[in-house]
Amino acid sequence: MSHMLDVVGTALLWGAGGAVLAWLATWPVRHRSQAGVLVSVAIVATFASVAAVYGNTRAMFLRSDDAFATIAVAVVAGTLAALAAARSARTFARDRESVQAAVQALRAGTVPAEDGRRLSGELQQLHAELAETARTLTESRERERALEASRRELVAWVSHDLRTPLAGLRAMAEALEDGIAASPERYHKQIRVEVDRLSGMVDDLLEISRLQAGAPSARVDRVSLGDLVSDCVAALEPVAELQGVRLIGRASAAAEVVGNGAELNRALTNLVINAIRHTRADGTVEIALQATADPAAAEVTVADECGGIAAADLSRLFEVGFRGEPARTHQPGLGAGAGLGLAITRGIVAAHRGSVRVANGHTGCAFTVRLPLAG
C-alpha cells in the first residue's frame, strides 16, 4: 500500500511539474486569442500526462523497453489531443470571424449575411441574436425615417393651411379697421368661421401630440356603440345634406365597450366627415355596427362612394399629415382637411386596444373599426 502511494505521489509531482512548465511556456499563446487558449490547454494536458507517465515508470522501476513504450503511448495520445485541439481552434477561429463580421454589419447598419454554415456552441446563438438585433435596428431606423419625413410633410402642410386663413383674417381685420368693408356683418361671420377652423386645427395637433405621447384618457366609462352610431348620424346628417350626400346608420347588434365616449365619438366622426367629404353628390355614406365571429369584439364600418383609393396610398392613409388621395373625388364645401383626422382616429382606436383598417369596394371604400367588448 505504501509503495502504491509512493508511485501515485511521484506521478502527481512529475505531472504537476510538466503542467506548470507547459503552462508557463504557452503563456504568450493564451493571451493572443481564444484559439490559443484551446491549444495551450491541449499542450498542458499532453505535457502533464507524459511527465506523469515518466515519473510513474521511474517509481515502478519498469524495464527501459516497457518504460519507453508507455511514454510513447502517452506522447501519441497527447499528440492526438493536441491535433484535435488545433482543429477545434481553427473551427473556433472561423466562427469568431463570422461573429466579427456580424458585429461589423451591425455597426454599419446592415443585416449580417448568412453563409449557411452552422457555428459552434453559443456562437451560433450569439450570431442569431446579432442578426435579429440588426433587423430590429434596421426596421427602427426605417420607421424613424418615415416618421421624420411624415413630420416634415405635416409641418409643410400645416404651415400652408395656417397661412391661408391667417392672411384672410388679416385682410378682413384691416378692411374693418379702415372702414372699407362693404359688408361688416359678412366679414364678422367669416372671421368667426376662420377662427373656428384654426381652433380645430390646433385641437387636432394637440390630440395627435397626446396620442403619440401615450397619455391616458381622462375618463373611462361603458360606451354603447349603438348610441355612438346614432349620435354620429344625428350630428352629421345636416352636414351630409349640405353636400347632397345621404347619411344612414344601422346597428345589427348591441355592443358596449370600455373607454372614453368623447374620444370614440371623435374617432367615428372623423371617419364619417372624411367619407362625406369625398363622396360624390347624390351618393350614400353608411355607418353600420355589426357583430363579428369573435364574441369578444364588435365592428363599426363606414362605407362611402368615393370612387376608391389608389393602391399606393392604402398603406399610408393613416399616417400623420398624409393627404395624397388623387383617386378620390372632392367636395369643396368641407375643404381638404389637414391630414390629421385619420391619424387621430387610428390613435384613439389603438388606445382602446382596437384596430382600424380600410379596403376598396365596388363604388368606394370602407373603413372598419374593431373594438373589444366590455366584459
GUDO-120210 format. One record per residue (C-alpha): residue in one letter; residue number from 1; x, y, z. Coordinates in steps of 0.2 Angstrom, whole numbers. Each point is the difference from the previous one (the first is absolute). Layout:
// residues N
> a|NUM|X|Y|Z
...
//
This chain:
// residues 375
> m|1|0|0|0
> s|2|14|12|5
> h|3|9|-4|-17
> m|4|-16|4|-10
> l|5|-2|17|9
> d|6|18|3|-4
> v|7|-3|-4|-18
> v|8|-15|11|-1
> g|9|9|15|9
> t|10|14|-1|-12
> a|11|-11|0|-15
> l|12|-10|15|7
> l|13|16|10|3
> w|14|7|-4|-17
> g|15|-17|4|-8
> a|16|-2|16|10
> g|17|18|5|-5
> g|18|-3|-3|-19
> a|19|-17|9|1
> v|20|8|15|8
> l|21|14|1|-12
> a|22|-12|-2|-15
> w|23|-11|13|8
> l|24|14|13|1
> a|25|7|-4|-17
> t|26|-17|3|-9
> w|27|-4|16|10
> p|28|2|11|-15
> v|29|-11|-11|-11
> r|30|-15|0|12
> h|31|0|19|0
> r|32|-1|2|-19
> s|33|-17|-8|-3
> q|34|-13|-13|5
> a|35|7|-12|-12
> g|36|17|2|9
> v|37|-9|-5|16
> l|38|-6|-16|-7
> v|39|18|-4|-7
> s|40|8|4|17
> v|41|-12|-11|9
> a|42|4|-15|-12
> i|43|19|3|3
> v|44|-2|1|18
> a|45|-10|-16|1
> t|46|13|-9|-11
> f|47|15|6|10
> a|48|-9|-4|16
> s|49|-4|-18|-6
> v|50|17|-4|-7
> a|51|9|7|16
> a|52|-12|-10|11
> v|53|3|-16|-10
> y|54|19|3|0
> g|55|0|2|19
> n|56|-11|-15|2
> t|57|12|-11|-10
> r|58|14|6|11
> a|59|-9|-3|16
> m|60|-5|-18|-6
> f|61|17|-4|-6
> l|62|-6|-6|-17
> r|63|12|-7|-12
> s|64|6|13|-13
> d|65|-10|-9|-14
> d|66|-16|1|10
> a|67|3|17|6
> f|68|4|6|-18
> a|69|-16|-8|-7
> t|70|-11|8|14
> i|71|7|17|-3
> a|72|-2|-2|-19
> v|73|-18|-4|2
> a|74|-2|15|11
> v|75|9|11|-13
> v|76|-11|-7|-14
> a|77|-16|3|11
> g|78|6|18|4
> t|79|4|3|-18
> l|80|-17|-5|-6
> a|81|-8|11|13
> a|82|10|14|-5
> l|83|-5|-3|-19
> a|84|-18|0|6
> a|85|2|16|9
> a|86|8|8|-15
> r|87|-14|-5|-11
> s|88|-13|7|13
> a|89|10|16|1
> r|90|-1|2|-19
> t|91|-19|-3|0
> f|92|-1|12|15
> a|93|10|13|-10
> r|94|-12|-1|-15
> d|95|-15|1|12
> r|96|8|15|8
> e|97|3|8|-17
> s|98|-19|-2|-4
> v|99|-5|8|16
> q|100|12|14|-3
> a|101|-7|2|-17
> a|102|-18|1|8
> v|103|6|13|12
> q|104|8|11|-14
> a|105|-17|-2|-10
> l|106|-9|5|15
> r|107|11|15|2
> a|108|-2|5|-18
> g|109|-19|-1|2
> t|110|-3|-15|-11
> v|111|-6|-18|3
> p|112|14|-13|2
> a|113|1|-12|-15
> e|114|-4|-18|2
> d|115|13|-12|-7
> g|116|-9|-16|4
> r|117|13|-6|12
> r|118|-5|-5|17
> l|119|11|8|14
> s|120|6|-10|15
> g|121|-8|1|17
> e|122|-6|17|7
> l|123|7|9|-15
> q|124|-14|-6|-11
> q|125|-13|8|12
> l|126|11|16|2
> h|127|0|1|-19
> a|128|-19|-2|-1
> e|129|-2|13|13
> l|130|11|12|-9
> a|131|-10|-3|-16
> e|132|-16|3|9
> t|133|6|15|8
> a|134|6|7|-17
> r|135|-17|-3|-7
> t|136|-9|8|14
> l|137|12|15|-1
> t|138|-3|1|-19
> e|139|-19|0|2
> s|140|2|13|14
> r|141|10|11|-11
> e|142|-12|-2|-15
> r|143|-14|5|12
> e|144|9|15|6
> r|145|4|6|-17
> a|146|-18|-2|-6
> l|147|-6|9|16
> e|148|12|14|-3
> a|149|-5|2|-18
> s|150|-19|-1|6
> r|151|4|14|13
> r|152|9|11|-13
> e|153|-15|-3|-12
> l|154|-12|5|14
> v|155|9|16|5
> a|156|0|5|-19
> w|157|-19|-4|-1
> v|158|-5|8|16
> s|159|11|15|-4
> h|160|-9|2|-16
> d|161|-17|-3|7
> l|162|3|13|14
> r|163|7|13|-12
> t|164|-16|1|-11
> p|165|-13|3|14
> l|166|12|12|9
> a|167|3|10|-15
> g|168|-19|1|-3
> l|169|-3|5|19
> r|170|13|14|-2
> a|171|-8|7|-16
> m|172|-17|0|8
> a|173|6|7|16
> e|174|9|14|-10
> a|175|-16|3|-10
> l|176|-11|2|16
> e|177|13|11|8
> d|178|1|12|-15
> g|179|-19|0|-2
> i|180|1|-6|-18
> a|181|-9|-17|3
> a|182|-15|0|-12
> s|183|-9|-12|12
> p|184|6|0|18
> e|185|-12|-13|6
> r|186|6|-12|-14
> y|187|18|3|5
> h|188|-4|-3|19
> k|189|-8|-17|-5
> q|190|15|-5|-11
> i|191|12|5|14
> r|192|-9|-11|12
> v|193|0|-15|-13
> e|194|19|2|-3
> v|195|3|1|19
> d|196|-10|-16|3
> r|197|10|-8|-14
> l|198|17|5|8
> s|199|-6|-6|17
> g|200|-5|-17|-7
> m|201|17|-1|-8
> v|202|9|4|16
> d|203|-11|-13|9
> d|204|4|-13|-12
> l|205|19|4|2
> l|206|-2|-1|19
> e|207|-10|-17|-1
> i|208|14|-7|-11
> s|209|13|5|12
> r|210|-10|-8|14
> l|211|-3|-16|-9
> q|212|19|-1|-5
> a|213|5|3|18
> g|214|-11|-14|6
> a|215|-10|11|12
> p|216|-14|-10|8
> s|217|-18|6|-3
> a|218|-7|11|13
> r|219|-16|-10|2
> v|220|-5|-18|-3
> d|221|-18|-6|0
> r|222|-10|-14|-8
> v|223|-5|7|-17
> s|224|-14|-7|-11
> l|225|6|-1|-18
> g|226|-18|0|-6
> d|227|-2|17|9
> l|228|16|6|-8
> v|229|-6|-4|-17
> s|230|-17|9|3
> d|231|8|15|7
> c|232|13|1|-14
> v|233|-14|-1|-13
> a|234|-11|13|9
> a|235|15|12|1
> l|236|6|-1|-18
> e|237|-16|-3|-9
> p|238|-2|19|-3
> v|239|18|1|-7
> a|240|-3|-15|-12
> e|241|-16|9|-6
> l|242|10|16|-4
> q|243|11|-11|-11
> g|244|-14|-9|-8
> v|245|5|-17|8
> r|246|-12|-12|9
> l|247|6|-5|17
> i|248|-7|-16|7
> g|249|4|-10|15
> r|250|-5|-18|6
> a|251|4|-11|15
> s|252|-2|-19|-2
> a|253|6|-4|17
> a|254|1|8|18
> a|255|18|3|5
> e|256|8|9|14
> v|257|19|4|2
> v|258|10|8|15
> g|259|8|16|-5
> n|260|-2|19|-2
> g|261|-16|4|-9
> a|262|5|17|-6
> e|263|16|-7|-7
> l|264|-9|-14|-9
> n|265|-13|12|-7
> r|266|14|10|-7
> a|267|8|-15|-8
> l|268|-16|-5|-8
> t|269|-4|18|-5
> n|270|16|2|-9
> l|271|-3|-15|-10
> v|272|-18|6|-5
> i|273|6|18|-4
> n|274|14|-8|-11
> a|275|-13|-11|-9
> i|276|-12|15|-2
> r|277|14|11|-7
> h|278|5|-12|-13
> t|279|-17|-8|-5
> r|280|-8|7|-16
> a|281|-16|10|0
> d|282|-16|-12|1
> g|283|12|-13|8
> t|284|-3|-10|16
> v|285|11|-1|16
> e|286|-5|-15|11
> i|287|5|-3|18
> a|288|-3|-18|5
> l|289|3|-9|17
> q|290|1|-18|-1
> a|291|5|-15|10
> t|292|16|-10|-5
> a|293|4|-19|1
> d|294|10|5|16
> p|295|-13|2|14
> a|296|12|11|9
> a|297|0|13|-14
> a|298|-11|11|-10
> e|299|3|10|-16
> v|300|-6|17|-7
> t|301|1|3|-18
> v|302|-1|16|-10
> a|303|-3|-3|-18
> d|304|0|14|-13
> e|305|-1|3|-19
> c|306|17|9|-2
> g|307|5|-9|-16
> g|308|14|-10|9
> i|309|17|3|7
> a|310|16|-2|-10
> a|311|9|-16|5
> a|312|16|9|3
> d|313|-9|11|13
> l|314|-9|-14|10
> s|315|15|-3|11
> r|316|4|18|4
> l|317|-18|6|2
> f|318|1|1|19
> e|319|17|8|1
> v|320|0|18|8
> g|321|-2|13|-13
> f|322|-3|-12|-15
> r|323|-12|7|-13
> g|324|6|-8|-16
> e|325|-17|-6|-6
> p|326|-1|4|-19
> a|327|-12|-14|-4
> r|328|-13|7|12
> t|329|-13|14|-6
> h|330|-1|15|11
> q|331|-14|11|6
> p|332|5|18|2
> g|333|-12|4|14
> l|334|10|-9|14
> g|335|17|4|-6
> a|336|15|-12|-2
> g|337|4|-2|18
> a|338|17|1|9
> g|339|4|-19|-2
> l|340|-2|-3|19
> g|341|-17|-7|2
> l|342|4|-18|-5
> a|343|16|0|10
> i|344|-10|6|15
> t|345|-13|-14|-3
> r|346|13|-13|-1
> g|347|8|6|16
> i|348|-16|1|10
> v|349|-5|-18|-6
> a|350|17|-7|4
> a|351|-1|8|18
> h|352|-16|-10|2
> r|353|9|-16|-5
> g|354|-9|0|-17
> s|355|5|1|-18
> v|356|-5|9|-15
> r|357|2|-5|-18
> v|358|-6|6|-18
> a|359|-4|-10|-15
> n|360|-6|5|-18
> g|361|-18|-6|-5
> h|362|-11|1|-15
> t|363|-4|19|0
> g|364|12|6|14
> c|365|9|-6|15
> a|366|-5|-6|18
> f|367|9|5|16
> t|368|-3|-14|13
> v|369|3|4|19
> r|370|2|-16|11
> l|371|-1|2|19
> p|372|0|-13|14
> l|373|-17|-1|9
> a|374|-2|4|18
> g|375|1|-15|12
//
